């Protein structure tokens, strides 16, 4: 594996993410939103995550900027990055497929919103976040740059820690005891250890 191939894998990850998300974003727009957490905080969190997972690494791929933060490329890290990228896209696809029209980019409750507990959601409450953590790890392994490589962990980490508790409160308010029971038998981002 070469640095050029490693960068190409990252670009393929970004394109794959877009292609998966586009189809479901179009479908979900047709569903009426009855409650939303959209606002300045939510917008800021989404922009921070986009910057870390997309803008900074794609700038690096296209220009090698920031050059001062580069370190030696290690093919083993790139191969591991490929593994994490494939896992991220697989998890991302399964999550979107399971959510269907319930999916949204923001914290929204749609008309006729259903609590999804099957498929990838059987043992994990937030597999979309799992997919993005896998993406951030893949990015760190694929891009040998202290800033561009690790921007995903920082950017998505800020979104995750700024949002997950609010999302769980929203789900509790919407689904009550059903969600409480679901929380008891599932892990937040990883399946519970039995």
Buried (B, 14 or more C-beta within 10 A) or exposed (E): BEBEEBBEBBBBBBEBBEEBBEEBBEBBEEBEBEEBBBEEEBEEBBEBBBBBBBBBBBBBBEEEBBEEBBEEBBEEBBBBBBBBBBBBBBBBBBBBBBBEBBBBEBBBBBEEBEEBBEEBBBBBBBBBBBBBBBBBBBBBBBBBBBBBBBBBBBBBBBBBEBBBEBBBEBBBEBBEEEBEEBBEEBBBBEEEEE
